[in-house]
Amino acid sequence: MEMAEDVLISCVEIYFAENKFFPMPRTVKKGEELVFLSDSLYAEVLLHNRMLRNAMSKTEAEQTTSIK
């Protein structure tokens, strides 16, 4: 399962680099296992998706979230 976490983190990095919307979690199907993101990485995913959805620059995101 540790490898699955590493692969998921790599996927997140690729989506970020390619400025693509990262898919949100879905309901787990029978026989599947959950792979968790750290809270900080999940927050980055949420911010990244929000920036893409609203066509925001990093500067605009900083201004609306008080992140520096």
HTML snippet that shows the backbone in 3Dmol.js (N, CA, C, O; Angstrom):
<script src="https://3Dmol.org/build/3Dmol-min.js"></script>
<div id="view" style="width:600px;height:400px;position:relative"></div>
<script>
const pdb = `
ATOM      1  N   MET A   1       0.823  -1.195   0.000  1.00  0.00           N
ATOM      2  CA  MET A   1       0.000   0.000   0.000  1.00  0.00           C
ATOM      3  C   MET A   1       0.871   1.265   0.000  1.00  0.00           C
ATOM      4  O   MET A   1       0.454   2.315  -0.490  1.00  0.00           O
ATOM      5  N   GLU A   2       2.061   1.153   0.545  1.00  0.00           N
ATOM      6  CA  GLU A   2       2.963   2.304   0.574  1.00  0.00           C
ATOM      7  C   GLU A   2       3.279   2.796  -0.838  1.00  0.00           C
ATOM      8  O   GLU A   2       3.376   4.001  -1.073  1.00  0.00           O
ATOM      9  N   MET A   3       3.439   1.868  -1.768  1.00  0.00           N
ATOM     10  CA  MET A   3       3.712   2.261  -3.150  1.00  0.00           C
ATOM     11  C   MET A   3       2.533   3.012  -3.758  1.00  0.00           C
ATOM     12  O   MET A   3       2.721   3.933  -4.553  1.00  0.00           O
ATOM     13  N   ALA A   4       1.333   2.623  -3.388  1.00  0.00           N
ATOM     14  CA  ALA A   4       0.141   3.293  -3.918  1.00  0.00           C
ATOM     15  C   ALA A   4       0.132   4.761  -3.502  1.00  0.00           C
ATOM     16  O   ALA A   4      -0.245   5.628  -4.291  1.00  0.00           O
ATOM     17  N   GLU A   5       0.543   5.042  -2.277  1.00  0.00           N
ATOM     18  CA  GLU A   5       0.618   6.429  -1.819  1.00  0.00           C
ATOM     19  C   GLU A   5       1.644   7.214  -2.626  1.00  0.00           C
ATOM     20  O   GLU A   5       1.401   8.361  -3.001  1.00  0.00           O
ATOM     21  N   ASP A   6       2.784   6.600  -2.892  1.00  0.00           N
ATOM     22  CA  ASP A   6       3.824   7.261  -3.690  1.00  0.00           C
ATOM     23  C   ASP A   6       3.337   7.539  -5.113  1.00  0.00           C
ATOM     24  O   ASP A   6       3.593   8.609  -5.665  1.00  0.00           O
ATOM     25  N   VAL A   7       2.643   6.581  -5.693  1.00  0.00           N
ATOM     26  CA  VAL A   7       2.109   6.754  -7.055  1.00  0.00           C
ATOM     27  C   VAL A   7       1.079   7.872  -7.069  1.00  0.00           C
ATOM     28  O   VAL A   7       1.069   8.690  -7.989  1.00  0.00           O
ATOM     29  N   LEU A   8       0.209   7.921  -6.056  1.00  0.00           N
ATOM     30  CA  LEU A   8      -0.801   8.974  -5.994  1.00  0.00           C
ATOM     31  C   LEU A   8      -0.142  10.350  -5.875  1.00  0.00           C
ATOM     32  O   LEU A   8      -0.570  11.300  -6.532  1.00  0.00           O
ATOM     33  N   ILE A   9       0.875  10.460  -5.059  1.00  0.00           N
ATOM     34  CA  ILE A   9       1.598  11.734  -4.916  1.00  0.00           C
ATOM     35  C   ILE A   9       2.237  12.129  -6.251  1.00  0.00           C
ATOM     36  O   ILE A   9       2.209  13.300  -6.629  1.00  0.00           O
ATOM     37  N   SER A  10       2.805  11.170  -6.955  1.00  0.00           N
ATOM     38  CA  SER A  10       3.391  11.452  -8.270  1.00  0.00           C
ATOM     39  C   SER A  10       2.328  11.935  -9.250  1.00  0.00           C
ATOM     40  O   SER A  10       2.573  12.843 -10.044  1.00  0.00           O
ATOM     41  N   CYS A  11       1.147  11.324  -9.191  1.00  0.00           N
ATOM     42  CA  CYS A  11       0.047  11.750 -10.060  1.00  0.00           C
ATOM     43  C   CYS A  11      -0.362  13.181  -9.761  1.00  0.00           C
ATOM     44  O   CYS A  11      -0.611  13.963 -10.678  1.00  0.00           O
ATOM     45  N   VAL A  12      -0.432  13.527  -8.483  1.00  0.00           N
ATOM     46  CA  VAL A  12      -0.777  14.896  -8.093  1.00  0.00           C
ATOM     47  C   VAL A  12       0.239  15.872  -8.688  1.00  0.00           C
ATOM     48  O   VAL A  12      -0.135  16.906  -9.241  1.00  0.00           O
ATOM     49  N   GLU A  13       1.512  15.540  -8.572  1.00  0.00           N
ATOM     50  CA  GLU A  13       2.565  16.408  -9.104  1.00  0.00           C
ATOM     51  C   GLU A  13       2.433  16.589 -10.615  1.00  0.00           C
ATOM     52  O   GLU A  13       2.645  17.685 -11.134  1.00  0.00           O
ATOM     53  N   ILE A  14       2.085  15.521 -11.315  1.00  0.00           N
ATOM     54  CA  ILE A  14       1.920  15.599 -12.768  1.00  0.00           C
ATOM     55  C   ILE A  14       0.731  16.493 -13.126  1.00  0.00           C
ATOM     56  O   ILE A  14       0.827  17.335 -14.018  1.00  0.00           O
ATOM     57  N   TYR A  15      -0.392  16.303 -12.422  1.00  0.00           N
ATOM     58  CA  TYR A  15      -1.560  17.151 -12.683  1.00  0.00           C
ATOM     59  C   TYR A  15      -1.227  18.623 -12.436  1.00  0.00           C
ATOM     60  O   TYR A  15      -1.637  19.491 -13.206  1.00  0.00           O
ATOM     61  N   PHE A  16      -0.493  18.899 -11.372  1.00  0.00           N
ATOM     62  CA  PHE A  16      -0.102  20.279 -11.074  1.00  0.00           C
ATOM     63  C   PHE A  16       0.776  20.833 -12.190  1.00  0.00           C
ATOM     64  O   PHE A  16       0.544  21.944 -12.667  1.00  0.00           O
ATOM     65  N   ALA A  17       1.781  20.068 -12.611  1.00  0.00           N
ATOM     66  CA  ALA A  17       2.719  20.522 -13.636  1.00  0.00           C
ATOM     67  C   ALA A  17       2.020  20.786 -14.969  1.00  0.00           C
ATOM     68  O   ALA A  17       2.406  21.682 -15.719  1.00  0.00           O
ATOM     69  N   GLU A  18       0.986  19.992 -15.250  1.00  0.00           N
ATOM     70  CA  GLU A  18       0.263  20.139 -16.515  1.00  0.00           C
ATOM     71  C   GLU A  18      -0.974  21.028 -16.392  1.00  0.00           C
ATOM     72  O   GLU A  18      -1.771  21.125 -17.325  1.00  0.00           O
ATOM     73  N   ASN A  19      -1.129  21.672 -15.238  1.00  0.00           N
ATOM     74  CA  ASN A  19      -2.283  22.546 -14.977  1.00  0.00           C
ATOM     75  C   ASN A  19      -3.610  21.871 -15.299  1.00  0.00           C
ATOM     76  O   ASN A  19      -4.469  22.442 -15.970  1.00  0.00           O
ATOM     77  N   LYS A  20      -3.759  20.649 -14.809  1.00  0.00           N
ATOM     78  CA  LYS A  20      -4.993  19.897 -15.007  1.00  0.00           C
ATOM     79  C   LYS A  20      -5.756  19.800 -13.695  1.00  0.00           C
ATOM     80  O   LYS A  20      -5.162  19.782 -12.616  1.00  0.00           O
ATOM     81  N   PHE A  21      -7.077  19.738 -13.802  1.00  0.00           N
ATOM     82  CA  PHE A  21      -7.943  19.559 -12.649  1.00  0.00           C
ATOM     83  C   PHE A  21      -7.721  18.168 -12.074  1.00  0.00           C
ATOM     84  O   PHE A  21      -7.820  17.180 -12.802  1.00  0.00           O
ATOM     85  N   PHE A  22      -7.422  18.072 -10.776  1.00  0.00           N
ATOM     86  CA  PHE A  22      -7.202  16.781 -10.148  1.00  0.00           C
ATOM     87  C   PHE A  22      -8.548  16.219  -9.697  1.00  0.00           C
ATOM     88  O   PHE A  22      -9.297  16.914  -9.011  1.00  0.00           O
ATOM     89  N   PRO A  23      -8.876  14.970 -10.065  1.00  0.00           N
ATOM     90  CA  PRO A  23     -10.176  14.421  -9.712  1.00  0.00           C
ATOM     91  C   PRO A  23     -10.355  14.275  -8.199  1.00  0.00           C
ATOM     92  O   PRO A  23      -9.417  13.954  -7.469  1.00  0.00           O
ATOM     93  N   MET A  24     -11.577  14.521  -7.758  1.00  0.00           N
ATOM     94  CA  MET A  24     -11.908  14.386  -6.342  1.00  0.00           C
ATOM     95  C   MET A  24     -12.199  12.918  -6.027  1.00  0.00           C
ATOM     96  O   MET A  24     -12.513  12.134  -6.923  1.00  0.00           O
ATOM     97  N   PRO A  25     -12.093  12.557  -4.755  1.00  0.00           N
ATOM     98  CA  PRO A  25     -12.321  11.153  -4.375  1.00  0.00           C
ATOM     99  C   PRO A  25     -13.746  10.706  -4.729  1.00  0.00           C
ATOM    100  O   PRO A  25     -14.679  11.507  -4.775  1.00  0.00           O
ATOM    101  N   ARG A  26     -13.872   9.440  -4.970  1.00  0.00           N
ATOM    102  CA  ARG A  26     -15.186   8.857  -5.245  1.00  0.00           C
ATOM    103  C   ARG A  26     -15.460   7.775  -4.201  1.00  0.00           C
ATOM    104  O   ARG A  26     -14.586   7.425  -3.408  1.00  0.00           O
ATOM    105  N   THR A  27     -16.660   7.265  -4.215  1.00  0.00           N
ATOM    106  CA  THR A  27     -17.025   6.202  -3.289  1.00  0.00           C
ATOM    107  C   THR A  27     -16.212   4.952  -3.609  1.00  0.00           C
ATOM    108  O   THR A  27     -16.038   4.585  -4.771  1.00  0.00           O
ATOM    109  N   VAL A  28     -15.723   4.313  -2.566  1.00  0.00           N
ATOM    110  CA  VAL A  28     -14.917   3.103  -2.739  1.00  0.00           C
ATOM    111  C   VAL A  28     -15.829   1.935  -3.086  1.00  0.00           C
ATOM    112  O   VAL A  28     -16.872   1.731  -2.464  1.00  0.00           O
ATOM    113  N   LYS A  29     -15.415   1.180  -4.084  1.00  0.00           N
ATOM    114  CA  LYS A  29     -16.181   0.006  -4.495  1.00  0.00           C
ATOM    115  C   LYS A  29     -15.706  -1.217  -3.719  1.00  0.00           C
ATOM    116  O   LYS A  29     -14.602  -1.234  -3.175  1.00  0.00           O
ATOM    117  N   LYS A  30     -16.541  -2.220  -3.679  1.00  0.00           N
ATOM    118  CA  LYS A  30     -16.216  -3.457  -2.979  1.00  0.00           C
ATOM    119  C   LYS A  30     -14.914  -4.037  -3.527  1.00  0.00           C
ATOM    120  O   LYS A  30     -14.734  -4.152  -4.740  1.00  0.00           O
ATOM    121  N   GLY A  31     -14.019  -4.395  -2.627  1.00  0.00           N
ATOM    122  CA  GLY A  31     -12.736  -4.980  -3.012  1.00  0.00           C
ATOM    123  C   GLY A  31     -11.632  -3.960  -3.209  1.00  0.00           C
ATOM    124  O   GLY A  31     -10.467  -4.342  -3.320  1.00  0.00           O
ATOM    125  N   GLU A  32     -11.956  -2.674  -3.256  1.00  0.00           N
ATOM    126  CA  GLU A  32     -10.946  -1.627  -3.404  1.00  0.00           C
ATOM    127  C   GLU A  32     -10.453  -1.182  -2.029  1.00  0.00           C
ATOM    128  O   GLU A  32     -11.139  -1.363  -1.023  1.00  0.00           O
ATOM    129  N   GLU A  33      -9.280  -0.611  -2.003  1.00  0.00           N
ATOM    130  CA  GLU A  33      -8.730  -0.053  -0.776  1.00  0.00           C
ATOM    131  C   GLU A  33      -8.527   1.447  -0.953  1.00  0.00           C
ATOM    132  O   GLU A  33      -8.263   1.928  -2.055  1.00  0.00           O
ATOM    133  N   LEU A  34      -8.655   2.169   0.142  1.00  0.00           N
ATOM    134  CA  LEU A  34      -8.443   3.617   0.120  1.00  0.00           C
ATOM    135  C   LEU A  34      -6.958   3.943   0.126  1.00  0.00           C
ATOM    136  O   LEU A  34      -6.158   3.248   0.753  1.00  0.00           O
ATOM    137  N   VAL A  35      -6.606   4.996  -0.572  1.00  0.00           N
ATOM    138  CA  VAL A  35      -5.256   5.552  -0.517  1.00  0.00           C
ATOM    139  C   VAL A  35      -5.422   6.990  -0.064  1.00  0.00           C
ATOM    140  O   VAL A  35      -6.143   7.769  -0.688  1.00  0.00           O
ATOM    141  N   PHE A  36      -4.755   7.337   1.018  1.00  0.00           N
ATOM    142  CA  PHE A  36      -4.943   8.650   1.619  1.00  0.00           C
ATOM    143  C   PHE A  36      -3.854   9.627   1.204  1.00  0.00           C
ATOM    144  O   PHE A  36      -2.702   9.251   0.992  1.00  0.00           O
ATOM    145  N   LEU A  37      -4.252  10.894   1.094  1.00  0.00           N
ATOM    146  CA  LEU A  37      -3.310  12.000   0.942  1.00  0.00           C
ATOM    147  C   LEU A  37      -3.163  12.664   2.302  1.00  0.00           C
ATOM    148  O   LEU A  37      -4.093  12.657   3.108  1.00  0.00           O
ATOM    149  N   SER A  38      -2.005  13.232   2.551  1.00  0.00           N
ATOM    150  CA  SER A  38      -1.837  14.007   3.783  1.00  0.00           C
ATOM    151  C   SER A  38      -2.770  15.210   3.731  1.00  0.00           C
ATOM    152  O   SER A  38      -3.176  15.643   2.653  1.00  0.00           O
ATOM    153  N   ASP A  39      -3.103  15.740   4.886  1.00  0.00           N
ATOM    154  CA  ASP A  39      -3.987  16.912   4.928  1.00  0.00           C
ATOM    155  C   ASP A  39      -3.414  18.079   4.141  1.00  0.00           C
ATOM    156  O   ASP A  39      -4.141  18.787   3.444  1.00  0.00           O
ATOM    157  N   SER A  40      -2.100  18.278   4.256  1.00  0.00           N
ATOM    158  CA  SER A  40      -1.486  19.416   3.563  1.00  0.00           C
ATOM    159  C   SER A  40      -1.530  19.241   2.040  1.00  0.00           C
ATOM    160  O   SER A  40      -1.759  20.206   1.311  1.00  0.00           O
ATOM    161  N   LEU A  41      -1.312  18.011   1.562  1.00  0.00           N
ATOM    162  CA  LEU A  41      -1.369  17.786   0.117  1.00  0.00           C
ATOM    163  C   LEU A  41      -2.811  17.883  -0.377  1.00  0.00           C
ATOM    164  O   LEU A  41      -3.059  18.400  -1.466  1.00  0.00           O
ATOM    165  N   TYR A  42      -3.755  17.393   0.409  1.00  0.00           N
ATOM    166  CA  TYR A  42      -5.173  17.504   0.024  1.00  0.00           C
ATOM    167  C   TYR A  42      -5.571  18.981  -0.072  1.00  0.00           C
ATOM    168  O   TYR A  42      -6.313  19.370  -0.974  1.00  0.00           O
ATOM    169  N   ALA A  43      -5.075  19.802   0.864  1.00  0.00           N
ATOM    170  CA  ALA A  43      -5.360  21.238   0.810  1.00  0.00           C
ATOM    171  C   ALA A  43      -4.775  21.859  -0.455  1.00  0.00           C
ATOM    172  O   ALA A  43      -5.399  22.722  -1.072  1.00  0.00           O
ATOM    173  N   GLU A  44      -3.576  21.421  -0.843  1.00  0.00           N
ATOM    174  CA  GLU A  44      -2.968  21.922  -2.082  1.00  0.00           C
ATOM    175  C   GLU A  44      -3.810  21.537  -3.300  1.00  0.00           C
ATOM    176  O   GLU A  44      -3.987  22.337  -4.219  1.00  0.00           O
ATOM    177  N   VAL A  45      -4.329  20.304  -3.298  1.00  0.00           N
ATOM    178  CA  VAL A  45      -5.173  19.846  -4.399  1.00  0.00           C
ATOM    179  C   VAL A  45      -6.428  20.711  -4.483  1.00  0.00           C
ATOM    180  O   VAL A  45      -6.813  21.147  -5.568  1.00  0.00           O
ATOM    181  N   LEU A  46      -7.067  20.959  -3.335  1.00  0.00           N
ATOM    182  CA  LEU A  46      -8.268  21.786  -3.322  1.00  0.00           C
ATOM    183  C   LEU A  46      -7.981  23.195  -3.847  1.00  0.00           C
ATOM    184  O   LEU A  46      -8.755  23.742  -4.632  1.00  0.00           O
ATOM    185  N   LEU A  47      -6.863  23.775  -3.407  1.00  0.00           N
ATOM    186  CA  LEU A  47      -6.489  25.110  -3.859  1.00  0.00           C
ATOM    187  C   LEU A  47      -6.176  25.113  -5.354  1.00  0.00           C
ATOM    188  O   LEU A  47      -6.605  26.005  -6.086  1.00  0.00           O
ATOM    189  N   HIS A  48      -5.430  24.114  -5.794  1.00  0.00           N
ATOM    190  CA  HIS A  48      -5.083  23.998  -7.217  1.00  0.00           C
ATOM    191  C   HIS A  48      -6.344  23.924  -8.077  1.00  0.00           C
ATOM    192  O   HIS A  48      -6.464  24.632  -9.076  1.00  0.00           O
ATOM    193  N   ASN A  49      -7.281  23.062  -7.681  1.00  0.00           N
ATOM    194  CA  ASN A  49      -8.525  22.925  -8.444  1.00  0.00           C
ATOM    195  C   ASN A  49      -9.329  24.214  -8.433  1.00  0.00           C
ATOM    196  O   ASN A  49      -9.923  24.588  -9.445  1.00  0.00           O
ATOM    197  N   ARG A  50      -9.351  24.889  -7.300  1.00  0.00           N
ATOM    198  CA  ARG A  50     -10.077  26.164  -7.210  1.00  0.00           C
ATOM    199  C   ARG A  50      -9.454  27.208  -8.136  1.00  0.00           C
ATOM    200  O   ARG A  50     -10.159  27.950  -8.820  1.00  0.00           O
ATOM    201  N   MET A  51      -8.125  27.252  -8.146  1.00  0.00           N
ATOM    202  CA  MET A  51      -7.439  28.201  -9.022  1.00  0.00           C
ATOM    203  C   MET A  51      -7.777  27.934 -10.487  1.00  0.00           C
ATOM    204  O   MET A  51      -8.020  28.871 -11.248  1.00  0.00           O
ATOM    205  N   LEU A  52      -7.794  26.662 -10.886  1.00  0.00           N
ATOM    206  CA  LEU A  52      -8.122  26.325 -12.274  1.00  0.00           C
ATOM    207  C   LEU A  52      -9.580  26.637 -12.583  1.00  0.00           C
ATOM    208  O   LEU A  52      -9.894  27.203 -13.630  1.00  0.00           O
ATOM    209  N   ARG A  53     -10.466  26.265 -11.668  1.00  0.00           N
ATOM    210  CA  ARG A  53     -11.903  26.481 -11.895  1.00  0.00           C
ATOM    211  C   ARG A  53     -12.220  27.967 -12.039  1.00  0.00           C
ATOM    212  O   ARG A  53     -13.067  28.349 -12.847  1.00  0.00           O
ATOM    213  N   ASN A  54     -11.542  28.803 -11.256  1.00  0.00           N
ATOM    214  CA  ASN A  54     -11.809  30.243 -11.264  1.00  0.00           C
ATOM    215  C   ASN A  54     -10.817  31.036 -12.103  1.00  0.00           C
ATOM    216  O   ASN A  54     -10.841  32.267 -12.097  1.00  0.00           O
ATOM    217  N   ALA A  55      -9.944  30.335 -12.824  1.00  0.00           N
ATOM    218  CA  ALA A  55      -8.911  30.975 -13.647  1.00  0.00           C
ATOM    219  C   ALA A  55      -8.133  32.013 -12.840  1.00  0.00           C
ATOM    220  O   ALA A  55      -7.964  33.155 -13.267  1.00  0.00           O
ATOM    221  N   MET A  56      -7.668  31.596 -11.676  1.00  0.00           N
ATOM    222  CA  MET A  56      -6.935  32.486 -10.766  1.00  0.00           C
ATOM    223  C   MET A  56      -5.433  32.285 -10.916  1.00  0.00           C
ATOM    224  O   MET A  56      -4.961  31.176 -11.168  1.00  0.00           O
ATOM    225  N   SER A  57      -4.699  33.365 -10.759  1.00  0.00           N
ATOM    226  CA  SER A  57      -3.249  33.268 -10.702  1.00  0.00           C
ATOM    227  C   SER A  57      -2.849  32.941  -9.265  1.00  0.00           C
ATOM    228  O   SER A  57      -3.677  33.001  -8.357  1.00  0.00           O
ATOM    229  N   LYS A  58      -1.583  32.598  -9.065  1.00  0.00           N
ATOM    230  CA  LYS A  58      -1.110  32.336  -7.700  1.00  0.00           C
ATOM    231  C   LYS A  58      -1.255  33.580  -6.833  1.00  0.00           C
ATOM    232  O   LYS A  58      -1.588  33.487  -5.651  1.00  0.00           O
ATOM    233  N   THR A  59      -1.005  34.731  -7.419  1.00  0.00           N
ATOM    234  CA  THR A  59      -1.140  35.989  -6.680  1.00  0.00           C
ATOM    235  C   THR A  59      -2.579  36.203  -6.229  1.00  0.00           C
ATOM    236  O   THR A  59      -2.823  36.577  -5.082  1.00  0.00           O
ATOM    237  N   GLU A  60      -3.521  35.970  -7.116  1.00  0.00           N
ATOM    238  CA  GLU A  60      -4.935  36.129  -6.758  1.00  0.00           C
ATOM    239  C   GLU A  60      -5.337  35.130  -5.671  1.00  0.00           C
ATOM    240  O   GLU A  60      -6.101  35.466  -4.766  1.00  0.00           O
ATOM    241  N   ALA A  61      -4.826  33.912  -5.762  1.00  0.00           N
ATOM    242  CA  ALA A  61      -5.136  32.898  -4.745  1.00  0.00           C
ATOM    243  C   ALA A  61      -4.565  33.321  -3.393  1.00  0.00           C
ATOM    244  O   ALA A  61      -5.216  33.153  -2.362  1.00  0.00           O
ATOM    245  N   GLU A  62      -3.350  33.868  -3.396  1.00  0.00           N
ATOM    246  CA  GLU A  62      -2.750  34.360  -2.151  1.00  0.00           C
ATOM    247  C   GLU A  62      -3.601  35.436  -1.518  1.00  0.00           C
ATOM    248  O   GLU A  62      -3.785  35.463  -0.301  1.00  0.00           O
ATOM    249  N   GLN A  63      -4.120  36.321  -2.347  1.00  0.00           N
ATOM    250  CA  GLN A  63      -4.934  37.430  -1.832  1.00  0.00           C
ATOM    251  C   GLN A  63      -6.247  36.956  -1.239  1.00  0.00           C
ATOM    252  O   GLN A  63      -6.729  37.534  -0.266  1.00  0.00           O
ATOM    253  N   THR A  64      -6.833  35.911  -1.810  1.00  0.00           N
ATOM    254  CA  THR A  64      -8.129  35.432  -1.312  1.00  0.00           C
ATOM    255  C   THR A  64      -8.004  34.454  -0.149  1.00  0.00           C
ATOM    256  O   THR A  64      -8.969  34.238   0.584  1.00  0.00           O
ATOM    257  N   THR A  65      -6.827  33.863   0.027  1.00  0.00           N
ATOM    258  CA  THR A  65      -6.671  32.860   1.078  1.00  0.00           C
ATOM    259  C   THR A  65      -5.691  33.274   2.160  1.00  0.00           C
ATOM    260  O   THR A  65      -5.534  32.558   3.149  1.00  0.00           O
ATOM    261  N   SER A  66      -5.044  34.384   2.002  1.00  0.00           N
ATOM    262  CA  SER A  66      -3.998  34.890   2.899  1.00  0.00           C
ATOM    263  C   SER A  66      -2.818  33.922   3.018  1.00  0.00           C
ATOM    264  O   SER A  66      -2.139  33.889   4.045  1.00  0.00           O
ATOM    265  N   ILE A  67      -2.574  33.130   1.957  1.00  0.00           N
ATOM    266  CA  ILE A  67      -1.406  32.254   1.905  1.00  0.00           C
ATOM    267  C   ILE A  67      -0.269  33.001   1.261  1.00  0.00           C
ATOM    268  O   ILE A  67      -0.457  33.660   0.239  1.00  0.00           O
ATOM    269  N   LYS A  68       0.904  32.909   1.838  1.00  0.00           N
ATOM    270  CA  LYS A  68       2.086  33.578   1.279  1.00  0.00           C
ATOM    271  C   LYS A  68       3.102  32.571   0.847  1.00  0.00           C
ATOM    272  O   LYS A  68       4.166  32.941   0.351  1.00  0.00           O
TER     273      LYS A  68
END
`;
const viewer = $3Dmol.createViewer("view");
viewer.addModel(pdb, "pdb");
viewer.setStyle({}, {cartoon: {color: "spectrum"}});
viewer.zoomTo();
viewer.render();
</script>
